[in-house]
Amino acid sequence: MATPYSVVFVTVPDQATADKLAEGMVKAKLAACVNIVPGVSSVYMSDEKLQRASELLLVMKTRADLTAEVCDHVRKNHPYKTPEVITMTVEDGHAPYLDWVGARTRYARPDPRRGRGG
């Protein structure tokens, strides 16, 4: 059975963007911790051409019910037109660490589009 936590992956073009997003996520309690992994080489298609980019990878630990807010925060603060935001549910983990993640993140705000209770 899955835990109520997720890991979110986001690629960014430079250290300044990585720092800004990581600090913003932690300060807003959208993520308990953000790892900044340098040295990522990305290969992708854009405008029908093969592209290569040097990027950094953000690995964010958060509550699963916050992933929509995490995605929205990234979208508003990321320089890419279509930023990568991929979430994975945490199936299991070290209970004290997961408890720490829960204690360092806030509960999701109710989504007004869903009516009461989010």
C-alpha positions, 0 to 999 in steps of 0.5 A: 500500500502506498504512503501519502507521500510523493517524490517530484522530479523537475529539471532546470537550466541553471543553479540560480533557477534550482536554488530559487525553486528549491528554496521557494518549495521548502519555505512554502512547505510544499516540499520537506526537502529538495535535492539539487543534482547537477550534471544532468544531460538531457536529449529530447526533440523540439521543433522537429530537431534533436536537442541536447541540454545541460540541466540540473535535476530537482528531487522533491519530497512532499505529500502526495496531496500537494503535487498539484500545488507543487506543479503550479508553483513550478509552472509560475516560477520556471523559465521553461514554457513547458517545465518537466514535473513528474511525480512518483508515489512513495510505496514504502520507506523509512518510517521516521523519515516519512514522518519527518516529511509529513511534519515539514510539509503543510496539508493541501488547500481544498480545491474549490473546483472539487467542492467541499473537502478538496 
